[in-house]
């Protein structure tokens, strides 16, 4: 069958079932259903969530943990103890002399745990701290010469680790994943500090007002 005709037929089937769907919606639908690769091995391990929101988050969470595990192997002997320290160094390197709180919150740490990590890195000579001349209540931090060297050296292995983990995805698939997920990260990175101290039901009501409620009892794909 001519490829153009085949595509038009797929669009016709989609439009019948989703009359309000856009071309972008059709493209995502088509890719999701036509480019499925055969699963090798067991998906996510343990309990597989019965609804797509939960399954997607579990896949993302497990990939995040696997990234941490392999990244920590890649960091052995570099002067860093964990991937979170690498993130902190890269934040400071980019921002030059940010406030401590800016570094902590940019890396999604609570203030106490982030402060503890910065203190440990300061003792190891990776960063230095000094008072903010404009705000006496704040502290600013910079990389030391040692921290700058470690940051650059670690970047090589962390980039290799990322390439290794994502090696089975095409560049187009990576671009699509970024496009689909980036707004979730942007949205909740801006909200999580504001929600600290609130009850979950209050947060849920704030974010879901006017939207269809979903539960774990939904059938997969619905």
C-alpha positions as CSV (number, residue, x, y, z in Angstrom):
1,X,0.0,0.0,0.0
2,X,1.2,3.5,-0.8
3,X,2.6,5.1,2.4
4,X,0.6,8.3,1.9
5,X,-2.7,6.3,1.7
6,X,-1.7,4.2,4.7
7,X,-1.1,7.3,6.7
8,X,-4.4,8.8,5.6
9,X,-6.2,5.6,6.6
10,X,-4.6,5.7,10.1
11,X,-5.6,9.4,10.5
12,X,-9.2,8.5,9.4
13,X,-9.4,5.8,12.0
14,X,-8.0,8.1,14.7
15,X,-10.3,11.0,13.8
16,X,-13.4,8.7,14.1
17,X,-12.5,7.7,17.6
18,X,-11.0,11.2,18.7
19,X,-12.9,13.8,16.7
20,X,-11.4,16.6,18.8
21,X,-7.8,15.4,18.5
22,X,-5.2,17.6,16.9
23,X,-2.5,16.5,14.4
24,X,0.0,16.6,17.3
25,X,-2.3,14.3,19.3
26,X,-2.5,11.9,16.3
27,X,1.3,11.8,15.9
28,X,1.8,10.9,19.5
29,X,-0.9,8.3,19.3
30,X,0.5,6.8,16.2
31,X,4.0,6.6,17.6
32,X,2.8,5.1,20.9
33,X,1.0,2.3,19.0
34,X,3.2,1.6,16.0
35,X,6.7,1.8,17.5
36,X,6.3,-0.5,20.5
37,X,9.3,-2.7,20.9
38,X,9.1,-6.2,22.2
39,X,9.7,-6.2,26.0
40,X,12.7,-8.1,27.0
41,X,12.6,-9.3,30.6
42,X,10.3,-8.3,33.4
43,X,8.8,-4.8,33.4
44,X,9.5,-2.7,36.5
45,X,9.7,-5.6,38.9
46,X,7.4,-6.2,41.9
47,X,3.9,-4.8,41.5
48,X,3.0,-3.4,38.1
49,X,0.6,-0.5,38.6
50,X,-2.8,-1.1,36.9
51,X,-3.1,2.5,35.6
52,X,-0.8,4.3,33.2
53,X,0.0,7.3,35.4
54,X,1.4,5.0,38.1
55,X,3.2,2.7,35.6
56,X,4.8,5.7,33.9
57,X,6.0,7.1,37.2
58,X,7.3,3.8,38.4
59,X,9.3,3.4,35.1
60,X,10.7,6.9,35.5
61,X,11.5,6.3,39.2
62,X,13.3,3.0,38.5
63,X,15.3,4.6,35.7
64,X,16.3,7.4,38.1
65,X,17.5,4.9,40.7
66,X,19.4,2.9,38.0
67,X,21.0,6.1,36.8
68,X,22.1,6.8,40.4
69,X,23.5,3.3,40.8
70,X,25.6,3.4,37.6
71,X,26.6,7.1,38.1
72,X,27.9,6.3,41.5
73,X,30.1,3.6,40.0
74,X,31.3,6.1,37.4
75,X,32.2,8.5,40.2
76,X,34.4,6.1,42.1
77,X,37.9,7.5,42.7
78,X,36.9,11.0,41.5
79,X,36.6,12.7,44.9
80,X,32.8,12.7,44.8
81,X,30.7,10.2,46.8
82,X,27.4,10.3,45.0
83,X,25.6,11.7,42.0
84,X,23.9,14.4,44.0
85,X,27.3,16.0,44.8
86,X,28.0,16.1,41.1
87,X,24.7,18.0,40.5
88,X,25.6,20.5,43.2
89,X,29.1,21.1,41.7
90,X,27.6,21.7,38.2
91,X,25.0,24.1,39.6
92,X,27.7,26.1,41.4
93,X,29.9,26.0,38.3
94,X,27.1,27.3,36.1
95,X,25.9,30.1,38.5
96,X,29.5,31.1,39.6
97,X,28.7,32.2,43.2
98,X,25.1,31.4,44.0
99,X,23.4,31.6,47.4
100,X,23.5,28.3,49.4
101,X,19.7,28.1,49.4
102,X,19.6,28.5,45.6
103,X,21.9,25.6,45.1
104,X,20.0,23.5,47.6
105,X,16.6,24.1,46.2
106,X,17.7,23.9,42.5
107,X,18.8,20.3,43.3
108,X,15.5,19.5,45.1
109,X,17.0,19.0,48.6
110,X,15.4,19.9,51.9
111,X,17.3,22.8,53.5
112,X,18.8,20.6,56.3
113,X,20.0,17.7,54.1
114,X,21.3,20.1,51.5
115,X,23.2,22.1,54.1
116,X,24.7,19.0,55.5
117,X,25.9,17.9,52.0
118,X,27.4,21.3,51.3
119,X,29.2,21.3,54.6
120,X,30.7,17.9,53.9
121,X,31.9,19.1,50.4
122,X,33.4,22.2,52.0
123,X,35.4,20.0,54.5
124,X,36.7,18.1,51.5
125,X,37.9,21.3,49.9
126,X,35.5,21.2,46.9
127,X,33.7,24.5,47.7
128,X,34.2,27.6,49.7
129,X,31.6,29.7,51.5
130,X,31.5,33.4,52.4
131,X,28.9,36.0,53.4
132,X,26.6,37.7,50.9
133,X,27.6,41.4,50.9
134,X,24.0,42.5,50.0
135,X,22.1,40.1,52.3
136,X,23.9,39.5,55.6
137,X,21.6,36.6,56.4
138,X,22.7,34.7,53.4
139,X,25.8,32.8,52.4
140,X,27.3,32.4,48.9
141,X,29.4,29.5,47.7
142,X,32.0,29.0,44.9
143,X,34.0,26.1,43.6
144,X,37.6,25.9,44.8
145,X,40.3,25.0,42.3
146,X,40.0,21.4,43.4
147,X,36.2,21.6,43.0
148,X,36.6,23.0,39.5
149,X,39.0,20.2,38.5
150,X,36.8,17.5,40.0
151,X,33.7,18.9,38.3
152,X,35.3,18.8,34.9
153,X,36.7,15.4,35.3
154,X,33.5,13.9,36.6
155,X,31.5,15.4,33.7
156,X,33.2,13.1,31.2
157,X,32.1,9.9,33.1
158,X,28.6,11.2,33.8
159,X,28.1,12.0,30.1
160,X,29.3,8.5,29.2
161,X,26.9,7.0,31.8
162,X,24.0,8.9,30.3
163,X,24.9,7.8,26.8
164,X,25.2,4.2,28.0
165,X,21.7,4.2,29.7
166,X,19.9,5.8,26.8
167,X,21.8,4.0,24.0
168,X,18.8,1.9,22.9
169,X,16.7,5.0,22.2
170,X,17.0,6.8,18.8
171,X,17.6,10.6,18.9
172,X,14.0,11.1,17.7
173,X,12.7,9.0,20.7
174,X,14.8,11.0,23.1
175,X,13.5,14.3,21.7
176,X,10.0,13.0,22.0
177,X,10.5,11.9,25.6
178,X,12.0,15.3,26.5
179,X,9.1,17.1,24.8
180,X,6.5,15.0,26.6
181,X,8.0,15.1,30.1
182,X,9.7,18.5,30.4
183,X,6.6,20.4,31.4
184,X,5.9,18.0,34.3
185,X,9.4,18.7,35.6
186,X,9.1,22.5,35.1
187,X,5.6,22.6,36.8
188,X,6.5,20.7,39.9
189,X,10.0,22.1,40.3
190,X,8.3,25.5,40.7
191,X,5.6,24.1,43.1
192,X,7.2,21.7,45.5
193,X,8.6,24.3,48.0
194,X,5.2,26.1,48.1
195,X,3.5,22.8,49.0
196,X,5.8,21.9,51.9
197,X,3.7,21.7,55.1
198,X,0.4,21.3,53.3
199,X,-1.8,18.2,53.6
200,X,-1.8,16.0,50.5
201,X,-5.6,16.4,50.0
202,X,-5.2,20.1,49.9
203,X,-2.5,19.9,47.3
204,X,-4.5,17.4,45.2
205,X,-7.6,19.6,45.3
206,X,-5.5,22.6,44.2
207,X,-3.9,20.9,41.3
208,X,-6.8,18.7,40.1
209,X,-9.8,21.1,40.4
210,X,-11.7,20.9,37.1
211,X,-9.8,17.9,35.9
212,X,-11.1,14.3,35.6
213,X,-10.1,12.3,38.7
214,X,-8.1,9.2,38.2
215,X,-7.6,6.3,40.6
216,X,-5.6,3.1,40.7
217,X,-8.8,1.2,39.8
218,X,-8.9,2.6,36.3
219,X,-8.3,0.1,33.5
220,X,-4.9,0.4,31.8
221,X,-4.9,2.7,28.9
222,X,-8.1,4.5,29.8
